């Protein structure tokens, strides 16, 4: 069993929610919203980004060691929770970074706007519909084998989880809990909000969209369409990276974010 955080060991976020939060470095704040792998898998990237920034990386309710209250069942719930949490921690001039599933969440937060957010970075984000009704924009991560999933998400094989039968029990429990939470928030409609794309033009902060050149979950063309829907957004490919670009190329992604937020 995993020991989840509580009011004593975690960070109160309001509405009865307690978050497991990783905080590193000092300087201008960067809030990082993780993807399906959970914040613990992004540590090398977070540590690198924290060389020149204050990095704040919460685990979403249901992921990692953050408990999930019964009412928290949608990305919309998460977006309002994090808007209130930014007020609660009194963060200013925030660069909001969303990774994969966390990119969807970051986009939902940005369309609702907050004066605390000054910049937005999306990395291989899901969350919108770009093709026709019959097109599958996002590969079905729940239907593929672990080997196929690793190959689609990681361009650098040694960064993938690999054979979970050889993994420590705690790591397997973390992965299972994270995948259960991903299914809860993104099962239907599958990993997107059919209304989000039309509201992306409400995003009123400078935006950088980064995409792994070898992303096998959501294609670079999907990323370009995402960027085109956000006023003034810049789009950049990341060589040597697949869907989890910040794990494949942590130093490159961190450097681009630091340059963008300078």
N, C-alpha and C positions, 0 to 999 in steps of 0.2 A: 504493500500500500504506500502511496505517496502521501506525505504530510503536507497538507495545504496551509497557506498562510492564514492568519486570523488577525483580529484587531490589534494584537500585541506585536506580531511578527511582520505584518504587512503594512501597506499604505492605504488608509481610508480614502475612498474616492467619492463618497456621498451615496445616497440612495441605498444604504446598507451594503455597498460593495467594498470589498477589500482587494487590493491588487498586490501582486508580487512585482516589485519594481527594481530593475537594475539601474544604478546611477554611477557614471564614470566621468572623470575629467572635470574641467572647469572652463569657463568662458561662455560664449553665446550658446543658448540652449538649442539642442536638437532633440526633438521627440521622435523616437523610432517605433513605428507600429509593425510588429513582426508578421510573418506569413504563417503558413500551416506548420512549419517546422518548430515554431516557438522561439522565444527570445534566446533561450539557452544555446541554440544551434548557431546563432549569429554572433557569438562572443568575440571571435577574432575581428570581425568587421566593426563591432561596437568599440572594442578596445582601440582599434586603429583610428576610428573617427574621433575618439576621445582625446587623441594627442593634442588637439587644438580646440576642442569644443566640450561643453557640458552635455553629455549624452544621457537621456532619460528614456528608458525602454521598459514600458509596462508589459506584463503578460495579460492578454485579454481574459475576461472571465471565462472559465472553462478550459483555458490553455495553461500549460506550465503548472505552477502551484497556486494560481488564482482561483478561488471558489467562484461558482456561477450561481447567482440567485435564480429562482424559478422563473421570474418575470423576464429575465434577460435572454431573449431567444432570437434576436434579429440584428443585422448590421445597423439598422436604424437605432435600435436600443443602444448599441455600442457607441454610435456617433454622438448621441446626446449625452451619454455618460462621460465621454472624453471631453466634450465641450465644457461640461460642468467641472470636470477634474482640472482642466487648464485654469479655470477660474480659481479653483480651490488651492492650487499650488502657486497661484499668482505669477504664472510664467509670462514673459514679455518677449517680443521679437523672436518668436519661435520659428525655426525651420522644421516643418512637419515632413517626416520621411515615412512613406508607406511601402512595404515590401510584399509583393504578391497579394495574398488575401488582405494584408494590411494596407496595400495600395488602394484597394476598393474602399476600405474603411476610411482612409485618409481623404479620398475623393469625396465621400459622403460628408465628412466633416467640413471640407473646404467649400462645398456648395452651400452649406448652411452658414458659413462665414463666421469668423471670430477676429476681433481686433488684435488678439494675442498672436495670431499666425501671420508671419511676414513672407514666408516662402514655402513652396510645396515641392517635394520630390517624390515621384512615383517610380518604383523599380519593378518591372515585369508585372504590372498590376492587372488584376482581373476586375470584374465589376460591371462591365457594360456589354451591350449587344451591338455588334457592328455588321454582321452578315444578315442574310434573309432568315425568315422564320425556320426554314429547314436546315440551315447551316449550323454546324457545331463550331463555335468560335474558340471554345475552351476544351481541351482534351479531358476525357473523363478519368480523373485520377482515382476514382473509387472502383473502376472496372478493370484496371490494368495490373499486371504483375508487378511485384516489387522491383524486379530487374528492369522492366520497361520504364517504370516510374523513375528510378534512379538515373537511367540513361537520358530521359527527357528533361530532368530537372538539373542535372549536373554535367557540365562539359569537362570537368576535371574529376575523373573517376574516384580518386582518393578522398574527395570531399563528400561523397555519397555515404549514407548509412551502411549500405551493403547488406550482408547476410545477417538478419536480425536474430537468427538462432545462435549466433556467436556473440551477440551484444549483451552487456550487463543488464540485469533484470530492471533496474531503475530506468535505464534508457528506453527499454521496450515499453515500460509503463508510461513514460512521458510521451512517446510517439503515439501510443494507443489513445491516450487522453486527448492529445492534440487533434488526432484524426476524428475522434468522436465529436469534438467541438466544431471542427470544420464542417462536418456533415450537418450538425444542428443549424449552423448559421447559413450554410450555402447549398443545401440539398435541393430546394425547390423555391424559386427558379434556380437553376444550377449556377452557382458562383457569380451571379450578376443580379442587378436591379434593372428590370426592363425600362424604368423611367429615368435612370440616372443620366444617360447620355444627353438627353435633351436639356438637362440642367447644368451641365458642365460649363456652360458659358457664364454661369454665375461666379465662377472662381475668379477672384479679383487680385490675386497675388502672383508674383513671378513663379513660373512652374517649369521644372525640369523633368522630363520623362526619359528614363534610362532603360535599355532593353538588352538582354543577353542575345548575342547574335545567333546562338544555337538553341534558343528557347524552344522546347518541344511541347510545351503546354499551351502557351499563347504566342502566336507568331509575331515577328517584328512588324509585319503589316498591321496587325491588331494594335500594336503599340503606337504606330504612326497615326492610325485613326483616332486613338485615344488623345494623342497630343493635338491633333488638328481640331478637336472639339473644345479645347481649352484655350481661351484667348491668349495669344502671345507665347504659348508654351514652346519650349525647345525640346527637340528629340535627339537622342544619341544612342548609337549602338555600342555594345561592350564586347569586343572580341574575346574569345576564350571563355565565354560564359554562356550558360543555358538559363533555365527559369530562375534558379536561385543564384542570381548573378552576384549577390553580396557574399555568398559562400564560396563560389568559384573564384571570384576576383575581389576579395575584400579590400585590398589596398587601392585598386583602381576606382572602385565605387566610392570609397571614403574620400579619395583625392578629388573626384569630380564634385562631390557634395560640398567639400570644404571650399573649392574654387567658386562654386555657385553661390554659396552663402557668405562669401567674404565681403 
